[in-house]
Amino acid sequence: MKFSAIRFLILDMDGTFYLGEHLLPGAREFLQTISEQGKDFCFLTNNSSHSSAFYAQKLRKMGLQDFPSHKIITSSQATIFYLSQMNPHSRVYLLGTQELAIEFLQANFILVQKDPDFVVLGFDTDLTYQKINRACQFIRKGIPFFATHPDLNCPTEEGPVIDAGSFIKAIEASTGQSPKVFGKPYPEMIEYILQKTGTKKEEVAIIGDRLYTDIAMGKKAGITTILVLTGETKEEDIKNSPWQPDFIFTSLEEINNYLK
């Protein structure tokens, strides 16, 4: 696969495009270069505790003025898309933040406390015993169980904090049931983007810093994968991974120089 054949780029955010509250070297210039070359892009995040508007505002604060929220795809959007196809306007028992609840309501789901069609677990930063216990009761009765993403922890500037994947494990231990998961490393997010943008697999590449999420998802979806070494993965990690990227670069800055 030639890099020149790629027309649409899916970019991971933290560890790939920025670290914490600061853009990584070459990140802004990379977007300018691909725009000049007629390539399109979107950002991708597993974090379902915030909406795309939140992340767009974060990028604006980093200096990307007027950055549009439709360029950011979250695991919650992919979840809503697939559940809408299965049963539009369904009744959902949701474990998630207020931002996630608003997204479900805007998609015409009905959020309920009893008799749901689905149980949906997101990154609920206000999770209580009562909420997770009620979810387990529904799941034991055979209500279909879904989760936005499987991350055990979420990286923060203060260190890792418990994430949706750890909540999944608690529910699995209690009920013996596992959810259908939509976020990285599962391919549904890529399939959602392909449908949303009308692009073909052979025209798409994902750029990320994690082998077991970003690269794994790209491989499962059958698109080109590009690893950058500005985040979690170090060069010595690559040879022992079952997920081998198609391209490896030290950073977006190096990709930018390569494209020029």
Secondary structure as UniProt FT lines:
FT   HELIX           3..5
FT   STRAND          8..12
FT   TURN            15..17
FT   STRAND          18..19
FT   TURN            20..21
FT   STRAND          22..23
FT   TURN            25..26
FT   HELIX           27..36
FT   TURN            37..38
FT   STRAND          40..45
FT   HELIX           52..61
FT   TURN            62..63
FT   TURN            65..66
FT   HELIX           69..71
FT   STRAND          72..74
FT   HELIX           75..86
FT   TURN            88..89
FT   STRAND          91..95
FT   HELIX           98..106
FT   TURN            107..108
FT   STRAND          110..111
FT   STRAND          118..121
FT   TURN            125..126
FT   HELIX           129..140
FT   TURN            141..142
FT   STRAND          145..147
FT   STRAND          153..154
FT   TURN            157..158
FT   STRAND          161..162
FT   HELIX           164..175
FT   STRAND          180..181
FT   TURN            184..185
FT   HELIX           188..197
FT   HELIX           201..203
FT   STRAND          204..208
FT   HELIX           211..215
FT   HELIX           216..221
FT   STRAND          224..228
FT   HELIX           235..238
FT   TURN            239..240
FT   STRAND          247..249
FT   HELIX           252..259
//
